[in-house]
Every structure is written in C-alpha cells, then in structure tokens.
Amino acid sequence: MNTHEELVRELKSLRKGRGVHAGRIGERIGPTLRVLCGVAEDDGPVTIREKLVARLTGLAEQLPEDMRLATVAAFGLTADVRMPLYQDRVGWAAPRIDRDARTVRRRVDEAIDQLAELVVTIPPLPGGSWHTAELHVVVTLDRPQHEVLEQYRVVADHDGLHELDFTSPAFELRGPIEVDVLYGGTLRAGGATRGRLSLIPPEPLAKGETHAFAMRYRIPRPQRLRSYVVRELERPCDLFDLRVRFARYRIPRQVWTLRDVTGPHGGHRQPVDRAGEIHQRFRRLLPGRSYGAHWDAEEAGNESYGHHCSCAESSAPRNTGSDEEQVWNAS
C-alpha cells in the first residue's frame, strides 16, 4: 500500500464517531498520519488533537468551499460541529452546501482523497526548535577507507537556539566508527547516546537565522558499507542532495532510486555515469520516510557495502576529538 492509500484509509478511520475528539485519540490515528501531522510519541491527547486540528484545518483551506465544509464536518474541526456521530455532522453540513446527506458523504470522500495528496506535498510548519533547509551527503566507496560526508544548512525556529540535537547515521557494522565535526561547532561532551549527537554552534542562533555545519563519518578498515544509502529524517527537510562514488572495479550494474518509501527496497532504476557516480536530489522530504539509493551488491562485487541514515540501532560513532570522545555500542 502506498502513502496515498495509507492516508486515505487512516483519514476514513479518523472521521468515525467523534472524529478528532474521540477518546484515546493516540490510538485512533495511524502511523502515517501521525508522522505527517508532526505527532510525537510522548504527545498527550490534548497536544495530539491540537496538531490534528491545526494540520487538517490548514489543508482544508486549500480545498473548494464545499469540500472545506465537508472536511470540517467530517472530523469535527470547529466547536459548532463537535457532535458524537459522523452522520450528525453530515447533517450539519448538508444545508450549508445546499446538498443532501448522500452528496455530502461523496464530498467527504473527495475531500479525503485531496487531503491525502496535500498532506504529502505541503510540509507541516516546523514544530521543533530548528529544521533542515539543505542536506548534502557524499559517500565515497572508491577509497580503502569508506567515508560519508554530511553538510547541513539548518534554520532556527526559535530565538536563543544553543544546541542542535540530531540523529547520526546508523551503520550495520560492529564496533565504533570515527566521527568528526569539520566545521560549524563542537560536539557536546556527554551528549551522545545511541546514535544521537548534539552540536553546539559557535554562537546561539536567533529565530530565522541559518547555520551551516559538516560531519564526517569514517568506516574502520577492513569493514565496508553495504548495498544501500538511505536517509530518514526526524525533521522536515527542504532539499536532500546525494552523491555516491563507486570504486571503478566494483561498479554495480543496477541502481535504484528510493523516494518516499519505508525501507531500503523498491524504487526506480538509475544509471551510473562514466565517472562511476550517481547523483540524486530530493525535495520536501517527509519525516519518517526514506530517500536514497540501493544497488545490486552481487553485481558490484562479492564485498557488499551500505549506509543507512536512520534512527535504527547501530554501531555508534566515536568522536575523535581528544577532549570530547564519545563511544557507545549497539545491542
């Protein structure tokens, strides 16, 4: 089932009963809607409802007036339509769009279909303290020691931002890897736990201010990355630019582009250029979805390699700075 179908199914489930005001709302919303509305694991019922109402109301404004009213009624988005039954809310909407109840239900179905499109294409307003404007990733597989370089340009969403908490790459390797800050700040001592890093910029950031920093991850020999490069972000990202350079003697015959998927599989075929490289660019990345590339490891040679940037359990980075070394191991 693709993202659109998942959202349609979850939205149709949400409209039942009291809609967004149903009891145990955290159990009523599906995983895809949860991600795309910015609902966090530790959010309580009040916060979840606020996020759902804000997101759905904002998206409904993009619809024609009749479908906007149908959306408001379907989910109970305003105070005057907080009725216990879906059929009661349909009855509320019928005279307001000058149609009968059967037509209102059709309008709701049409609205849900369009909402499922809009919620994917229109990113939510950042709910955290910062978001990613650009992320450039370069993976070099043509050297004895494989490396991953990540260059960030982030934007502060609040004043006085003094720390950037982000997820490090998760490598399917044993033992620590080397991680360095190339520019843009320092790693907080004691701030790294199970695949997470905290970067302190040179100065606190003001709201709307941009900041650039770069991280380098080096894979200890003789280990190699496996057969995929996947980026899964926790925050909205406007642009993700990915380059992978293969060893000339180990160029895969088949490479697939991954876009808005739930793991390192599937995708569309992409050729490797004459320099042994692939270049991909993704825009408006959705939190919790995967973007990147994977290739046929057997065609690329018997030694497989890969890089999975996600929140999965991993062998942990080791900061090579002498005064801020952090080491942690995967279970």
C-alpha positions in Angstrom: 0.0 0.0 0.0 1.5 3.4 -1.0 1.4 6.6 1.1 -1.7 8.0 -0.5 -3.7 4.8 0.1 -2.5 4.6 3.7 -3.5 8.2 4.3 -7.0 7.7 2.8 -7.6 4.7 4.9 -6.4 6.4 8.1 -8.4 9.5 7.4 -11.6 7.5 6.8 -11.0 5.7 10.1 -10.4 9.0 11.9 -13.8 10.5 10.8 -15.8 7.9 12.6 -17.5 8.6 15.9 -16.4 12.0 17.3 -13.7 12.5 14.8 -10.6 14.3 16.2 -12.4 14.5 19.6 -12.7 10.7 20.0 -11.4 9.1 23.2 -7.9 7.6 23.2 -7.1 9.7 20.2 -3.5 8.5 20.2 -4.8 5.0 19.4 -7.1 6.3 16.7 -4.6 7.9 14.4 -2.5 5.8 12.1 1.3 5.8 11.8 1.4 7.7 8.5 -1.0 10.5 9.7 0.9 10.7 12.9 4.2 11.4 11.1 2.8 13.9 8.6 1.0 15.8 11.3 4.1 16.0 13.5 2.7 13.9 16.4 5.5 12.8 18.7 5.5 9.6 20.7 5.2 11.5 24.0 2.4 13.8 23.0 -0.7 13.7 25.2 -4.3 13.7 23.9 -4.6 17.5 24.1 -1.5 18.1 22.1 -2.4 15.4 19.5 -5.8 17.0 19.0 -4.3 20.4 18.6 -1.9 19.2 16.0 -4.6 17.3 14.1 -7.0 20.2 14.1 -4.3 22.7 13.0 -3.0 20.5 10.2 -6.3 19.4 8.8 -7.8 22.9 9.1 -4.8 24.4 7.2 -5.0 21.8 4.5 -8.8 22.2 4.2 -8.2 25.9 3.3 -6.7 24.7 0.1 -9.9 22.9 -1.0 -13.0 24.3 -2.7 -15.6 25.7 -0.2 -17.9 22.8 -0.4 -15.2 20.3 0.3 -13.7 22.5 3.0 -17.0 22.5 4.9 -17.3 18.7 4.3 -13.8 18.3 5.9 -14.7 20.5 8.9 -17.8 18.4 9.4 -16.2 15.0 8.8 -13.6 15.4 11.5 -15.3 17.9 13.8 -12.7 20.6 13.4 -14.8 23.5 14.8 -16.7 24.0 18.1 -20.1 24.1 16.5 -19.7 20.7 14.8 -18.4 18.7 17.8 -21.2 16.1 17.6 -20.9 12.5 18.8 -21.8 10.8 15.5 -20.5 11.2 11.9 -24.0 11.2 10.5 -24.9 14.1 12.7 -22.0 16.1 11.3 -23.0 15.2 7.8 -26.5 16.5 8.6 -24.9 19.8 9.8 -23.0 20.2 6.6 -25.9 19.4 4.2 -27.8 22.7 4.3 -24.6 24.7 4.4 -23.5 23.4 1.0 -27.1 23.1 -0.2 -26.9 19.4 -0.8 -28.4 16.2 0.6 -26.6 13.9 3.1 -25.7 11.4 0.4 -23.9 14.2 -1.6 -22.2 15.4 1.5 -20.7 11.9 2.0 -19.4 11.9 -1.5 -17.9 15.3 -0.9 -16.2 14.0 2.2 -14.7 11.1 0.2 -13.5 13.5 -2.5 -12.1 15.8 0.2 -10.2 13.0 2.0 -8.7 12.0 -1.3 -7.4 15.5 -1.9 -6.3 15.9 1.7 -4.2 12.7 1.3 -2.4 14.4 -1.7 -2.0 17.7 0.1 -0.6 16.3 3.4 2.2 14.7 1.4 3.0 17.7 -0.9 2.7 20.5 1.6 5.1 20.1 4.5 3.9 21.0 8.0 5.3 24.0 9.8 8.3 23.1 11.8 7.3 22.1 15.3 10.7 21.8 16.7 13.4 24.4 17.5 15.0 24.0 14.1 14.6 22.4 10.7 16.8 21.4 7.8 16.9 23.7 4.7 19.6 21.6 2.9 21.4 18.4 3.5 24.2 17.4 1.1 25.6 13.8 1.5 28.7 12.5 -0.3 29.5 8.8 0.0 33.0 7.7 -1.2 33.3 4.0 -1.9 36.4 4.2 -4.1 38.9 4.6 -1.2 40.5 1.9 1.1 38.5 3.5 4.0 34.9 4.4 3.1 33.7 7.8 4.2 30.4 9.6 4.5 30.4 13.4 4.5 27.2 15.3 5.6 26.9 19.0 5.1 23.9 20.7 6.8 22.3 24.1 6.4 19.7 24.5 9.1 17.3 27.2 10.2 16.4 28.2 13.8 12.7 28.3 14.5 13.1 29.9 18.0 15.4 32.5 19.5 18.3 31.5 21.5 19.0 28.1 19.9 22.2 27.0 21.5 22.2 23.3 20.7 21.3 21.1 17.7 20.2 17.6 18.5 20.2 15.3 15.5 20.4 11.7 14.5 23.7 10.3 13.3 24.0 7.7 10.5 23.2 4.2 11.6 25.7 1.7 10.2 25.3 -2.0 10.1 28.8 -2.5 11.5 30.4 -3.9 14.6 32.4 -1.6 16.9 32.7 2.2 16.9 33.2 4.4 13.8 35.0 7.7 13.6 33.0 10.9 13.6 34.4 14.4 13.2 32.9 17.9 13.0 34.6 19.5 10.0 33.1 22.9 10.7 30.2 24.7 12.3 30.5 23.9 16.0 31.6 21.3 18.5 30.1 18.1 19.8 28.7 18.4 23.3 30.7 16.3 25.8 28.5 13.6 27.2 25.7 14.5 24.8 25.8 11.4 22.5 23.6 8.4 23.3 22.8 5.5 21.0 23.1 7.2 17.6 22.3 10.7 18.6 24.6 13.7 18.6 24.4 17.2 20.0 26.2 20.0 18.2 26.9 23.4 19.9 27.1 26.2 17.3 29.8 28.9 17.9 27.0 31.4 18.9 23.3 30.9 19.9 21.1 31.3 16.8 18.2 33.8 16.5 14.9 32.8 15.0 15.1 32.6 11.2 18.9 32.5 11.3 20.7 29.9 9.2 23.7 27.9 10.3 26.0 25.5 8.3 27.9 22.6 9.7 29.5 19.4 8.4 30.1 15.9 9.8 32.5 13.2 8.5 32.0 9.5 9.3 34.8 7.1 8.6 34.4 3.4 8.4 37.2 1.5 10.1 39.0 -1.0 7.8 38.5 -3.7 6.7 34.8 -3.1 7.1 32.8 -1.7 4.1 29.4 -0.1 3.7 26.7 -2.4 2.4 24.5 -2.1 -0.7 22.3 0.9 0.1 22.3 4.6 1.0 19.1 5.7 2.7 18.3 8.9 4.6 15.4 9.0 7.0 15.0 12.4 8.8 13.2 13.3 12.0 12.6 16.8 10.9 11.2 18.4 7.7 13.9 18.9 5.1 13.6 21.1 2.0 16.4 19.6 0.0 18.5 16.4 0.2 21.3 16.1 -2.3 23.1 12.7 -2.5 26.2 11.7 -4.4 27.7 8.2 -4.3 31.1 7.4 -5.9 31.7 3.7 -6.5 35.1 2.0 -6.9 35.9 1.7 -10.6 36.4 -2.0 -10.3 33.2 -2.5 -8.3 30.5 -0.5 -10.2 27.1 -2.1 -9.8 25.1 -2.8 -12.9 21.8 -1.9 -11.3 21.0 1.0 -9.0 17.5 2.0 -7.8 16.3 5.4 -6.6 14.4 5.4 -3.3 11.8 8.1 -2.8 9.2 8.4 0.0 9.4 4.7 1.0 9.5 2.8 4.3 12.8 1.0 3.8 15.9 0.4 1.6 14.0 -1.6 -1.1 12.0 -0.9 -4.3 12.5 2.3 -6.3 13.2 3.1 -9.9 16.3 2.2 -11.9 19.1 4.8 -12.3 22.2 4.5 -14.4 25.8 5.0 -13.0 27.6 7.7 -15.0 31.1 7.3 -16.7 32.8 8.5 -13.6 31.3 5.7 -11.5 28.9 8.1 -9.7 25.2 8.6 -9.1 23.7 11.9 -8.2 20.2 12.3 -6.7 18.2 15.3 -5.5 15.1 15.1 -3.4 12.9 18.0 -2.3 10.4 18.4 0.5 11.4 15.3 2.4 8.8 13.9 4.8 9.8 12.9 8.3 9.8 9.2 8.9 10.1 8.3 5.1 13.2 7.0 3.4 15.1 8.6 0.5 18.3 7.5 -1.3 19.6 4.6 -3.4 20.3 0.9 -3.3 22.2 -1.3 -5.7 22.8 -4.9 -6.5 25.6 -5.9 -4.2 26.4 -9.1 -6.1 26.8 -7.2 -9.3 29.0 -4.7 -7.5 31.3 -7.5 -6.3 31.3 -10.1 -3.6 32.0 -7.5 -0.9 28.9 -5.5 -0.2 28.6 -2.2 1.5 26.0 0.4 2.5 25.0 3.4 4.6 21.6 3.6 6.4 21.0 7.1 7.8 18.1 6.4 10.2 17.2 6.1 13.8 17.8 2.3 13.8 20.1 0.7 16.3 23.6 1.0 15.1 27.2 0.6 16.0 27.8 4.1 17.4 30.0 6.9 16.2 33.1 7.8 18.1 34.1 11.4 18.3 37.8 11.7 17.5 38.2 15.0 19.3 40.6 14.5 22.2 38.5 16.3 24.8 35.0 15.1 23.8 35.4 11.5 22.8 32.1 9.6 22.9 31.8 5.8 22.4 28.6 3.7 22.6 27.7 0.3 21.3 24.6 -1.2 19.7 22.9 -4.0 21.5 
